[in-house]
Amino acid sequence: MALTKHYLKEYKRGIYSGLLLSGELKKHLLMIQEQAEERFDLLVQQMAEREAGRMVS
């Protein structure tokens, strides 16, 4: 979450300020974190499936 906050603060200042002022910053950061974790889990699952397929062949 800290990395996303830093990125917004450094490179997307307008978005960061808008989210901060509207009180939506934490909600936005948590949503991004959740999406990143879901994508990571999917990638790990796909890699495991591919590796299992190699072992069978």
N, CA and C atoms as a LAMMPS dump frame, in Angstrom:
ITEM: TIMESTEP
0
ITEM: NUMBER OF ATOMS
171
ITEM: BOX BOUNDS ff ff ff
-5.0000000000000000e+02 5.0000000000000000e+02
-5.0000000000000000e+02 5.0000000000000000e+02
-5.0000000000000000e+02 5.0000000000000000e+02
ITEM: ATOMS id mol type element x y z
1 1 1 N 0.83 -1.187 0
2 1 2 C 0 0 0
3 1 3 C 0.875 1.252 0
4 2 1 N 1.995 1.186 0.689
5 2 2 C 2.878 2.345 0.763
6 2 3 C 3.452 2.703 -0.603
7 3 1 N 3.756 1.672 -1.398
8 3 2 C 4.315 1.912 -2.725
9 3 3 C 3.309 2.643 -3.618
10 4 1 N 2.05 2.203 -3.566
11 4 2 C 1.013 2.853 -4.368
12 4 3 C 0.81 4.295 -3.922
13 5 1 N 0.801 4.51 -2.627
14 5 2 C 0.63 5.868 -2.094
15 5 3 C 1.789 6.76 -2.547
16 6 1 N 2.992 6.22 -2.462
17 6 2 C 4.174 6.979 -2.888
18 6 3 C 4.085 7.318 -4.374
19 7 1 N 3.697 6.327 -5.192
20 7 2 C 3.567 6.557 -6.633
21 7 3 C 2.56 7.674 -6.915
22 8 1 N 1.398 7.589 -6.291
23 8 2 C 0.385 8.625 -6.509
24 8 3 C 0.9 9.996 -6.073
25 9 1 N 1.517 10.028 -4.917
26 9 2 C 2.01 11.295 -4.364
27 9 3 C 3.085 11.918 -5.247
28 10 1 N 3.966 11.087 -5.798
29 10 2 C 5.077 11.591 -6.607
30 10 3 C 4.715 11.853 -8.065
31 11 1 N 3.891 10.976 -8.659
32 11 2 C 3.683 11.037 -10.106
33 11 3 C 2.261 11.393 -10.535
34 12 1 N 1.318 11.289 -9.637
35 12 2 C -0.08 11.598 -9.941
36 12 3 C -0.631 12.514 -8.852
37 13 1 N -0.002 13.648 -8.694
38 13 2 C -0.321 14.542 -7.581
39 13 3 C -1.774 14.996 -7.561
40 14 1 N -2.333 15.231 -8.739
41 14 2 C -3.728 15.665 -8.798
42 14 3 C -4.671 14.595 -8.286
43 15 1 N -4.44 13.366 -8.703
44 15 2 C -5.27 12.248 -8.238
45 15 3 C -5.075 12.045 -6.739
46 16 1 N -3.827 12.084 -6.306
47 16 2 C -3.522 11.918 -4.879
48 16 3 C -4.233 12.982 -4.048
49 17 1 N -4.115 14.231 -4.46
50 17 2 C -4.739 15.324 -3.715
51 17 3 C -6.257 15.178 -3.688
52 18 1 N -6.836 14.832 -4.831
53 18 2 C -8.282 14.665 -4.894
54 18 3 C -8.773 13.561 -3.972
55 19 1 N -8.074 12.425 -3.989
56 19 2 C -8.456 11.318 -3.11
57 19 3 C -8.259 11.67 -1.643
58 20 1 N -7.178 12.351 -1.347
59 20 2 C -6.889 12.75 0.025
60 20 3 C -7.946 13.727 0.546
61 21 1 N -8.253 14.728 -0.259
62 21 2 C -9.217 15.74 0.166
63 21 3 C -10.639 15.19 0.267
64 22 1 N -10.957 14.203 -0.558
65 22 2 C -12.31 13.634 -0.526
66 22 3 C -12.452 12.545 0.541
67 23 1 N -11.34 12.167 1.166
68 23 2 C -11.377 11.12 2.176
69 23 3 C -11.413 9.719 1.583
70 24 1 N -11.133 9.6 0.302
71 24 2 C -11.209 8.317 -0.393
72 24 3 C -9.841 7.657 -0.604
73 25 1 N -8.772 8.274 -0.144
74 25 2 C -7.432 7.75 -0.402
75 25 3 C -7.243 6.345 0.167
76 26 1 N -7.581 6.151 1.428
77 26 2 C -7.384 4.842 2.056
78 26 3 C -8.226 3.785 1.35
79 27 1 N -9.467 4.099 1.035
80 27 2 C -10.345 3.155 0.339
81 27 3 C -9.744 2.776 -1.018
82 28 1 N -9.244 3.764 -1.742
83 28 2 C -8.636 3.525 -3.047
84 28 3 C -7.401 2.631 -2.912
85 29 1 N -6.541 2.932 -1.948
86 29 2 C -5.319 2.148 -1.753
87 29 3 C -5.634 0.708 -1.369
88 30 1 N -6.647 0.509 -0.541
89 30 2 C -7.04 -0.844 -0.159
90 30 3 C -7.604 -1.616 -1.347
91 31 1 N -8.345 -0.945 -2.209
92 31 2 C -8.894 -1.579 -3.4
93 31 3 C -7.766 -2.009 -4.339
94 32 1 N -6.782 -1.14 -4.533
95 32 2 C -5.642 -1.459 -5.387
96 32 3 C -4.854 -2.633 -4.804
97 33 1 N -4.662 -2.641 -3.488
98 33 2 C -3.951 -3.732 -2.825
99 33 3 C -4.686 -5.056 -3.04
100 34 1 N -6.003 -5.046 -2.885
101 34 2 C -6.803 -6.254 -3.069
102 34 3 C -6.691 -6.769 -4.505
103 35 1 N -6.759 -5.868 -5.47
104 35 2 C -6.637 -6.268 -6.872
105 35 3 C -5.261 -6.863 -7.153
106 36 1 N -4.224 -6.271 -6.587
107 36 2 C -2.864 -6.772 -6.789
108 36 3 C -2.716 -8.171 -6.197
109 37 1 N -3.284 -8.394 -5.021
110 37 2 C -3.202 -9.712 -4.393
111 37 3 C -3.956 -10.757 -5.206
112 38 1 N -5.115 -10.391 -5.744
113 38 2 C -5.888 -11.319 -6.572
114 38 3 C -5.109 -11.69 -7.839
115 39 1 N -4.499 -10.708 -8.471
116 39 2 C -3.709 -10.977 -9.675
117 39 3 C -2.507 -11.855 -9.36
118 40 1 N -1.853 -11.583 -8.241
119 40 2 C -0.707 -12.385 -7.825
120 40 3 C -1.127 -13.836 -7.601
121 41 1 N -2.23 -14.038 -6.876
122 41 2 C -2.721 -15.386 -6.622
123 41 3 C -3.03 -16.115 -7.924
124 42 1 N -3.638 -15.416 -8.876
125 42 2 C -3.955 -16.02 -10.168
126 42 3 C -2.687 -16.417 -10.918
127 43 1 N -1.697 -15.545 -10.908
128 43 2 C -0.426 -15.858 -11.577
129 43 3 C 0.26 -17.063 -10.954
130 44 1 N 0.263 -17.131 -9.635
131 44 2 C 0.875 -18.266 -8.947
132 44 3 C 0.142 -19.55 -9.311
133 45 1 N -1.179 -19.495 -9.344
134 45 2 C -1.979 -20.667 -9.709
135 45 3 C -1.668 -21.099 -11.141
136 46 1 N -1.606 -20.16 -12.055
137 46 2 C -1.305 -20.481 -13.451
138 46 3 C 0.095 -21.078 -13.599
139 47 1 N 1.049 -20.533 -12.888
140 47 2 C 2.407 -21.06 -12.949
141 47 3 C 2.462 -22.483 -12.391
142 48 1 N 1.74 -22.735 -11.306
143 48 2 C 1.711 -24.075 -10.715
144 48 3 C 1.084 -25.071 -11.678
145 49 1 N 0.028 -24.655 -12.354
146 49 2 C -0.624 -25.538 -13.329
147 49 3 C 0.307 -25.853 -14.499
148 50 1 N 1.025 -24.866 -14.977
149 50 2 C 1.971 -25.089 -16.075
150 50 3 C 3.101 -26.016 -15.637
151 51 1 N 3.595 -25.799 -14.439
152 51 2 C 4.682 -26.63 -13.925
153 51 3 C 4.203 -28.076 -13.748
154 52 1 N 2.978 -28.249 -13.272
155 52 2 C 2.422 -29.594 -13.103
156 52 3 C 2.291 -30.265 -14.466
157 53 1 N 1.929 -29.519 -15.494
158 53 2 C 1.821 -30.061 -16.844
159 53 3 C 3.158 -30.496 -17.392
160 54 1 N 4.216 -29.813 -17.054
161 54 2 C 5.564 -30.176 -17.508
162 54 3 C 6.033 -31.466 -16.856
163 55 1 N 5.65 -31.665 -15.589
164 55 2 C 6.087 -32.843 -14.865
165 55 3 C 5.413 -34.1 -15.418
166 56 1 N 4.201 -33.96 -15.923
167 56 2 C 3.457 -35.1 -16.444
168 56 3 C 3.98 -35.487 -17.818
169 57 1 N 4.378 -34.531 -18.617
170 57 2 C 4.814 -34.781 -20.005
171 57 3 C 6.085 -35.551 -20.099
